[in-house]
Amino acid sequence: MKIWDILSKGKRNPGYRHLVIQAWGGYGKTTLLRHITYSYTSKTRNIGNAPDLIPVLLYLRQCQSKIMATADGQRIDLPSLIEKFHIPNLPKRKTLKLPPKWVKNQLQAGKMLVMLDGLDEVKEEWRDEVMEWIKKAIKDYDSCFFIITSRPSGYRKYARDSKLNSLFVKPLSESQQERFIRSWYLSIERHKSAAPNNPSVKQEADRQASNLVVQLQESPELSDLSKNPLLLNIIVKLHSYYSGEKLPKRRIDLYAEICRMQLGDRPMVKKIDMLLDREDGQKILQELALYMLQSNQPQINKKELLPQLNTYISNLGEAIAPKDFLQKIEEVSELLVKVDRYYEFAHLSFQGYLAAVEIKEKEQEYLLKENWDKSWWRETIILYTAQLKPAHFSQFVYKLLEGDTQEAGDLAYNCFREYPRQVDSDLISYILDVRCRQLEDYLKNQQWKEADGETWRVMLQTVGREEGDFLRVEDIENFPCEDLRKIDQLWVKYSNGKFGFSIMKQIYQYLDGTKSCGVGGRIALEMGKYTVYVRSAEEVNVVVEGSYTDSSEGEYLPLRRVPGDALSSLAQRLVDCNI
């Protein structure tokens, strides 16, 4: 579904007017909002059937300090924020003459689309207050359209109590990846050629694109990375520049190669003097990334940036002007970019990678242990552990798990998913135990509804998805058997054999189930969004999905919210895993 289809639904259904769009880094949340803004303000206005709205794009990382209450408790409202801090920064602001209260009148009339980008980039100690400000703005102008974007970690705390309609950016499909690759190569080849319409140009573009598509198809690791638009862009650039070479299969190696290309090989080929060699240039960016991470600022203004660069350059024994180095990095490497009056890394994941390399080189692992529970350190911790040898990795993760909390277990699991080497089986089991600790507590106390929700959360996290998202068929078909077995054992143990995935398997077999016509197939086809309700393997009923009934009236399976098509795959996966 396209964003214009969703906005179009908002004309008739108010539930589609207030949205939060979630995705991890590199999925194009900010790009999407910029695209919406451009589409609404361009002459062609290619917006489909979406309502005619005035777009207002606000970057929360820039205006968070304006939103926070002053010392006397005063807080700016949405109209004032737009009038005082958004409109004065517009390109044609000097010729823009607006009547009094124009912004407030447009908001009250429901004629604005207010886009608030980057809730996850708000300082953690300010985020609650900023979220309350957002909720009040939506309440005050509920006929307007609002879109908030965030990484899942930044919104998770507010998801259950929020009235926002939560949407997730889907990974790129194989066909979308191939279309992007072929379009990218065709554009590059046409740009290089003196005769762009010559058939040989398209033939060369097709040759190179096909080579990359085959590499993605033959490598599960690369195929998984290429679902992320940012990483796919990196992969295509590397493939184009290092033609004929095999691509790295790990995210951390991709980042290392892009630094090598942008700071060293590319300037050398173009005969551009970067003032410092590649290693020294990257060292300065590493120190800057760690400085920005420690101060929790994804952006830095030039007045603060130049003295930092001067210190880093002096530490190397060099005597170049920081402003000259900055110009080269911005214009040639494109790893550090200028956005309005601020500088930021081309993507937060680059900042996380460079900070992780710096921490490893300086042997400052203690920083990660001190800050593991802070959301903005998450990416750096994952990319740091990806560099470790197996014994060191195990030692770090065991230390992380000493907190014995859900958050620690989730972070440890994400480190494990990113780690490229073999991991000790005892550690894998321990990570799973910690991740399932909350589920076990719910089951011990016979809090079946809460246990069902926690089962869903754990399974989503296992396949790299977030609460509010859903399991796809491909997620179920490749779901780790050990994780399924652990969850089933907990349900069976604490329900005295009444509930669990193994019960689901019995129903599957009882109904003569196959992948196409078993539990998920027959029941989903006949009953739509109904759920299985079971007293035993011999007595199967179907009831409308709704509130949980008292267990004395019958038993129900975990995961009521599995879609029908995924339920059939889950039943088959249970058979495959011998559960």
N, C-alpha and C positions, 0 to 999 in steps of 0.2 A: 504494500500500500504506500502511495506517495504522500508527502506532506500536504500537497494541495487537496487530495481526497479527504484527508483528516480535517483540514480547516473547513472544507466544504460541508462536512457533516455538522460542524459547529453552528451553521446557520439555523438548523432545525433542532439540534440536540445540544443543550448547554454543557453537557458532560465533555464535549470535545473542544470547549473553549479554553479550558485550563489544563495544560499539559505539562508533564515533566518527561523529558527525553533522556534516557540513560544509555551510556555506553562507556567502555573502557577507552583509554587513550588511543588515538589513531583512527577512530571510527568516524571522524568528521563532524562532531557536534557543532563546533564553532563555524566550520565551513558551511554547514547546513543553514545556520542562522544568517550568515553573510549572504548566502544564495537567496534566501527568502527576502532579505532586505533589498538586494540588487534587483530581484524579479519584480518586486512591488514598485520600485522607483525607476525602472527602465521604461523606455518608450513603448517597447513591445508588450510589456506586462503579461508574460506568459505564465499565468497563474491558474489556468483551468477554470473550474467552477468555484474556486475559493472566493470568499467575500472580499469586497473592496475595502481594504484597511490601510491605515497609516502605520508603517513599521517603525518601531523604536527599539534599537539594539543597544542594550546596556551590558557592559562587561563588569561582573560583580567583583572581580579582583581589583578593578580600578575604583569603583564607587563604594566599596564596603565601608571605608572610613567615613564616608559622607552619610551612610545609612545609620551608623552607630549613634546612640543617644549622646548628647553633649553633657558636660558636667552638671548642668542644671536640669537634666532629664528631658530636654527638648529633642525631638527627632524630626527629621525632614520627611515630608510626605512625597508620594510619587510625582504629582504634578510639579512640585518645586524642584525635585531632583532632575526631571527632564528639562525644565526651563533654565535652571542655573548651571547644570553640568553636562547636559547632552546637547542641547541646541547650540550653545556657544562653541562647540567643537565640530560642528558640521561644516563641510567644505564651503558652502555659500552663505555662511552665517552673517556676514557683513551686510548682505543685501536682503536678508530675511527679516521682514517686519511683520510681527504677529500681533493681533489685537489682544487686549487684556483678557486673562483667564482662558485663552484659546486652548491650551493644553488640557485644562480641567474640563472644559466643555466637550472636547473630543472624547475624553475618557468617559465622561458621564453618558455620552451618546453611544458608547460602545463602538466607536469608529477606529480604535487603535489596536494594534497588535504589539504588545509589550514583550520583548524577548530578553530574558535575564540569563546570561551565559556564565557557566562555571561556578555553581554552588560549591563544588568540591574544592575550588581554589580560594574560597573564603577562609580566613584564619580560623582554626578549629575553635578557639576561645570566643570568637565572634559569631560563629555559624548559627547558634540557636537564636540569637537576637536578630540576625539578618533574615532567618527563616520566618520568624514572627512578623517582621516587617513585610515580607512578601505575602504572607497569608492575609495581613490586614489590607494591603493594597488590592489583592484579589477580591476580598470581601467588599471594600469600598467601591470598586468598579467591576462588579461581577459580570456585567454585560460585555465587557471587553474580552479580547483574546489574550491569553498569557502562555508563553512557552518558557520553561526553565530547563536548563541542561545541567547535567552533572555526571561524574563518574558514579557508579553504584555505591561506592564506599562513602561518598559525601552525602547521599540521600537516604541511605538505608535506615538511619535513625528515625527519619520522619515518615517513612513509607506507610506504616500502618495507621497513623493518625491523620494523614494528609487526605484531602479530598481531590487532589490532582489526579488526572487520568494518566497512568504511567505507561510509557511506550519504550521499547528497546530498539536500538539500531541493529538490524540483522547483519550477520557476516556476509561478505561477498560470496555469491554462488560461483561455481566453476565457470558457468557461461558468462557471468559478469566479469570475472577475472580475465577470461580470454578476450572478451570484447575490449576491456581496458588495455590489455597488452598489445593487441593488434592495432588499436587506434593510436596508442602511444608511439609505436614503432613507425607507423605510416606517417604520423606528424613529423617525427624526427627526420626520417629519410627525405620527405618532401622539403623540409627546411634546408637540408644539406645540399640538395640537388639543384643544379641550374635549370633542369627541365623537370619540374615536380610532377608533371602529368605523364611522363614517359612510363610505359608499362613496367620497365625494368625497376623503377623505384618501388612500385608496389610489390614486385616479386622479391626484392631484397628485404623489404619490411616483413613480408609473410615468412621468409626463410628464418629471420632472426626471432620473430614472434613464435613460430612453431617450435624452434629449439627450446625456448624458455617454457612453453606450455608443456612440452614433453618432460622437462626437468621437474616441473611441479607435479606432474602426474606420477612420476616414478619415485618421488620422495614424499612420504607421509608428513615428515617434519616441515618441509617447505610448503607443502599443500596447506597445512594448518596455519602457518604464518601468513600466507597470502590471502587468507580470509579477511585480514585487517587491511584497510585501504592504505594507511600510512606505510605499513611494512611491505605491501605489494609495490608501492611506488619506489621504495628503497631497493627492493629486489630487481625491479625493471632497470633502474639506473645502474646498479652494479653489473647486471647482465650485459647491458649495452656498453659500459665502459671497459669491462674486462671480458671482451668477446672471446668465446671459446673456453673459458675457465669454468670449472664447477663452482656453483654457488655455495656459500656456507649454509648450514642447516639449522643453526641456533640463532636466536634473536640477538644474544650478546655478541656473536661473531658478525652478524649483519651490521650492528652499530659500530664495531671496530673497523670493519671494511669501509663503511661510509665515511668515517673520520680519516682513514688512510687516503681515500679518494679525494675528499673535499679539501683536506689540509696539505696533501703531499703530491699525489700523482697528477691530479687534474691541473693544479697551478703550474707544475713542472712542464707538462705537455704544452700548456698555453704560454709558457715562458713568463709567468707572473711572479714577481718577487714578493713573497709573503712576509718578508722582514725577519722571520724566525723559521727555523726548520720545523718539520712536521711534529717531532716529539715535543719540542719546546712550546709550539703553538697549542698542542693538545693539553700539555701540562697546565698552561695558564687557564684554559677553559675548564679543566678538571677542578682547579682551585676555586674558580668562580662558581661553578656548579655546586660545590660543597658549601661555599659561603652562603649562597642563595637558599640552599636546602636547610641549613642550620637556622637561618633567619626566617624561614617559611615565607619566602617571597618568590613567586614565579616570574615576577618582573622586577626590573631595577632601573632607576632613572640615571641619566648620563652623569649627573653631578656626583652620585654615589659610586657609579661604575668606574669612572676614570681613575680615582685614587686607588681603588682595588687593583686595577690592571697595572698601575704604576708600581705597586708593591710587588706583585707577582713577577713583573719584568725585571725589577731590581734584584729579586731573589735569584734570578737566573744569571745575574752578572751582565745583563744587556743594558744598552743605553738608548733604546728607541723610544719615541714619544708614544704614550698610550693611545692618543687619539688616532695616530697613524695605524697602529696595530688594529684598533677597533674597526677602522674603515676597511682594512683588508679582510678581516674576519666577516664583516657584514656583507661586503660586496662580492667576495670571491667564494668563501667557504659556505656561506648561507647557513651555518650552524647556529649563529646568533643573529637574530633579526630585530629590526626596529618596528614597533607597533605603536603608532601615535607618538607619544613622548617617551616611551619606555622601551627597554631592550629585554628580550626574552630568548630562550633557546627555541630552535625551530619547532621543537615539541617537548613537552615535559618528560617524555621517556628518554630523550637525549640527555636532559639534565640529570635524570636518575642514573643513567649509564655512566656518565662522566664522573658524577659524585661517587659512584660505587667503585670505579677504577682508582680514584684518588684515595679513598679509604683503604683499599687493599694495598696500594703502594706505600701509604704512610703507616700501615699496620694500626689503624685506628678503629678496630672492630668494636671497641667499647662504645663508640658513638651509636652504633646500631642497637646494641643491647640496652642502651639508655633510652632509646627512642622507638623501640619496636611497636609500641602501642599507639603511635601517632600516624594518622592515615597518610600524610604526605611523605613519610619515610618508606612506605610499603614498596614502591617500585625499586628504590635503591637497595633495600634489603634483598629482594628477590634477585636482582641483577648482581649483587655482591656474592650471594651464595652460589650462583651459577658459575663463578670463577674458581671455586674452592675444589681441592682434592677430596675424594670420598671420606677419608677419616676426619678431616677438618669440617666438612659439611655436616657429618653426623654429630660431631661435638657441638657445633653451633646450634643445630636444630634441637638437640636434647636440652641445651641451655634455654632455648626459647620456650620449650614446652614445660619448663619448671613452673611457669605461671598456672598451668593446668586450667586454662580458660578457653572458651570457645574461640575468642579472637586469636589466641596464640596457636590453637590447633588449625584454624583457617589459614593463617599466615604460613605456618609450617607446611601445610599441604600445598599452597601455591608455590613455595620454594621447591618442594619436591617435584611438582609438575614441570617446572622450568629447568630442573637440574638434568644435565645431559648424560650423566654416567649412572652406573649401577649403584643402587642404594641398598644398604643392609636391610634384610627382610624384617628384623626385629624393630627397626626404626619405623618402617612403613606401618607395621601393626600398631605401634605405639601412637603414631600420628592419627590413625583411624580411631583408636580408643579415645583420644582426647577430643577429636571432632564429634564423636558420638556421645560425649559425656552428658550434654544437656538432654539429648533424646533418652538416654538411660534414666535420668532423673525423672523425666515426665512419665515414663513407663512404670518405674518403681511406684510412683504415686497414683497410678491409674488415671493420669490426665490424658485420656486418649485423643481428644481434639488437639491439644497442644503437641502431643507426640506425633500426630499425623502431620501437622504443620512443620515440625522440626525435621521429620523424615524428608519432606519435600525440599526444605532448605538445604539439607546435607546433600541430597542427590543433585540439586541444581549446582551447588558449588563443585561437586565432583566433576561435572562436565564443563565447568568454567562459566556458568550462568549465575544470575543474581535473583534474589527474592523478587517475585512479581513477574519473572519471565516464565517460560514453560519448557518442558523437555521435548525435543524433536525426536523423530524416529531414529535418526542416525546416532543421537546421543544414547538412546536405549540399546541399540544394537551393539554398541561398543562399550557399554557400561562395565566397569571392573567387577568381576565376579566376587572378589574378596569383599568389596564394599557392600554388594547386595547381600552376601552371606552374613556379614556382620549385622546389618540392619535387621535381617530376618531373624537371626538368633536372638536379638534383644526383644523383638516383638513376641516371639514364641515363648521365650523364657518368662517374661513378666505378665503375659496373658494366660499362662498355664496352657499353652498350646492352642488357644482359640484364634489368635490373629497372626498375620505375617505373610510374607511373600510365598512361603511354602503352602499356605492355604490357597493362595491364588493359583499356584501350580495344580493343586488338587482339583479346583474348579475347572481349570483349563483342560485337564485330562478327563474329568467327569463329563464335560460337554463335548467330548470328542474333538477337542480344539486343535486346529491347525493355525498357522499364522494368518490365513485368510478368512477363516470362519469360526475361530474359537471364541474365547471369552471376549477379547477386545473386538474381534470381528463381528460375531453374531449379536452380542449385546449392544455394541456401539451402533450397529446398523439398525437394529430394531428400536432402540430406546434413546438414541441421541445422547444427551448430556446426563443420562441417568447413571446411577452407581450400583455396583454389585453389593448385595446385602446377604450375608450367609450365616446360617446356624450351624451347618456342617457341610461336608463335601457332598452329601446326598440331598441337601435342601438348599436350593439356590433361589433367591428372589431378587427382584430389581426394584429399587425405590427411587423416587425423585431426589436429585441431589439437593440437600438442604441442611438443616441443623443436625447435629449429632444426637442420636437417640441414646437412652440409657442402656448400658450393656446387658441389663437383665432382659431386655426385649429382643435381643439378638446380637449378632456380631457383624462387624464391618471390616473391610480391608483397609490397610493404610493407603495413602495416596489416592484419595477420592478425586483429585483434580487432574489425574492423568488423562489427556485427550484420548478419545476412542482409538485413533489410529496408532498412537504410541502404546496404548494398553495391550494391543495384540502383540506388538514387538516385545513388550516387557514380559508377557507370558512366555513367549518363545525364548527370551533371554534366560528366564528361570530354568527352562529345560536344558538349554545349552550349558548353563553353569552348574547343572546337577543340584539344584536347590529344591 
